[in-house]
Amino acid sequence: MGEGSKRRRISSTKDKAGKAETKPKYSSWSWSWSDLPDQLLGLILGKLSLVDIIHCCAVCSSWRSTAQSHCTQSTSSTTPWLMLPGDEKDDSTTRCFFNLAENKVYKMKNAFEGFGKDAWCVGSSHGWLVILDDEAIPHLFNPFSRVRIQLPSIPNEFLSPNIDRDYFVQYLRKIFIAKAVLLADVSRSNNFGVVVICGSLSRLAFCMKGDTTWTELAVRSLNTYQQYVEYSDIICHDNQVYVLASDASVEVWDFRSAFPTKIMSIDKPSTLQKVVGNSFFIHNLSPKFYLVKTSTDFLFIKRFIGDFVNAEGLVVDEDYVLYNSEICPYRTKLFYVYRLNFRQNTWEQVESLNDQVVFLGGNQSISLSSHDLLECIPDSIYFTDDRWDEMDVDDSYGGHDIGFFNLDDESIKPYYHSNLARIDPPPFWITPNLSMVKD
């Protein structure tokens, strides 16, 4: 008994009154946060904000794995974040992210390390960016998980015959690809691909997982009116690619077969609503076109940008700029929205997006319900500056044309205030995604 009592985990001591009291003697077994059961951690993660989940990823490898698995399985809507350049001069690898839900900016140091000093983003889908590095080599990149996938180089045959590679890299790299989108979320599909609108001939090209080069799908040509019509926007939905042209015609390509096939063409509409205003106002507006998939419809959105807008917000012409020696950056002034009527193969104008909130720019266009995004104004279009061909026209501005347009009162208001007149590289919407690549 004596020997056994020595091995007990209860030791006897005496208090001041001389009475014996028992006190547990704890074992030396150690416990760490990594031992928290995955199921319990999953329940906790379901109650946290995205920022808190990002912090959890830094605790240990097991938490990071569980958090990434949680994000992959989650079906809840996430408010897109606005990706911005770093806030320090000559820092090309840092990016800032404006969280619209919190009205707060987060800094991500060395996020773009390895892409060179002038990485250029040409697309954003499912939380993945399509990046061109300094040598114009494209990459898929998730800035939140830091996973990157190198894609094949742009083929020389896509370039004009009189343009060599060095000239392309130095002068055309930032304007060659008009938009790039993913066929599917890399984190959820092992058969992902990238589709781009590129080149002066407005080519449609794609690259699937495992491909060693890009394949040309189509090149725009003269339409029935002998007018050259470019591709303007592209979205992917259910392994089908919807391509919008500048005359509001649409092509639908099915990627579920061995080689993509065009399964539908929607002709140019006979009429679209004209811009209301005097001829001077109309003459000094430039349009941009977007295709959007909502939960129920396909939308064609027409954005009108004043080429020169003075400090009072008035659209002016180049003569005004020269005469007054005033800096008059381009600014978005108006949006028109149309819904696709599949039965009649026409676009019908709509006066309201109802509860929807649309995010436009260089990203694949997104439409979400305002019920899931309480920080956003319903019936509104949140836009970024995707006028990339003018980034180097004037050192005084560029990347600045951001805000939200409300269809109800046709007002344009800021959602992010920057002290910079020029934001370079330009802002980009990205939906945060912590998931890893699907095997």
C-alpha positions, 0 to 999 in steps of 0.5 A: 500500500505504501508504494501504491500510495506514492504513485497516486495522483492525489497528494496529501497536504495539511492546512493551517488547522492541521487537517489533511486536504487532497489536491490533484496532481496533474499529469504532464500530458501536453495539449495544443490548438492543433489537437482541436477536433476538425468537426468542432473547428468546422463549427467555429469557422462557420461563425467567423468572418473571412478575415478571422478565418484567414487568421486561423490559417496562420495558427498551424497546418492542421487549422489551415487545412481544415479552414481551406476545406471549410471554404471549399464546401461553403456555399455562402456568398462572399462580398468581393474585395477590391484589390489595390496597389501597395501604399508604398512607392516602388513596392511592386509586390505588396497589394492592398485589399479593400473589404467592402463589408468592413469598410477596411483596407488590409495589406498583403506583403510580398503577395506578388513576389516572383512576378517581376516589378510590373505584374499585370492582372487581366482577369479575376474569377472564383478568387483566382487572378490571371496575371501576366508577369514581366515577360508576358507569361500568364499565370493563375494566382490565388493571392489568399492561398498563395497558390500559382499555376503557370500557363503556356506563353502567348503563341507568336502566331497570335501576334501581328506578323510585323511585331516581334516578341520583345516589342510585344512584351515592352509595349503591348503586354498590358493591352493584348488581353482584353479579358480572361476568365476561368471555366470553373473554380480551380479549387472545385474542378480538376478540369479547369481552363482559361478563356481569353479575348485577345489581340488586335483581331479580337481572338477568342482563345482557350487553354485547358489544364495540361495544355502546352499552348493556347488554342484559337477558338474564333476570330471576329470578322465583318458582320452582315453590314460589313462592319468590324465588330469586336468581342467585348466581354466574356463569362462562363456558366455551367461549362458554357462560354458566353461571349458578347460583341460590341454590337450586342450579339452573343455567341455561346460555346459549349466546353463539355465536349472534346473540343468546344462547339458553338451551340447558339448565336444571338443576333444583334438587336434591331433597336436599343435605347438611345442615350438621352441628352444633347448631341455634344454630351452624346458625342463625348461619351465612350461605351463599354459593354458587359455580360452578366449572369444573375440567378435568373437572367442574362444581362447586357450592361452598357456603360457610358464614360465621359472622355473628359469630365471637369471638376464640376462633373460636366462632360467636356471636349478636348478643346475645353481641356486645351483652352482651360489647361485643366486636367479632365479625367474620363469618368463613368456617367451612366449605365443602361441594363438589358435582359435577354429574352431567349424566346424572342432572341432579343434584349429588353431594357430593364429599369431595375435590378431589384435586390441584385448587386452587380460588380463590373470591371476587369473581373468576370462580372458578378451578380449577388443578392443584396440580402446576402450583402447587407453593406451594399446598396441594392439595385446598384452596379459597383464598378472599377476602372478597366480602361486599361488602354489609357493607363499610360496616356496621362500621368495625372490619372488612370485607374481612378474611375470607380464608384457605384451607380444606383438604377433607381435615382441614376446617381453615382457615388464613391464606395472607396476613397483614395488620396491618389489621382492615379491608381496603378495598377488599376483596381480589381474585384476579387472574391476571396477564396482560401481553397487549394487546387483540386487534385 
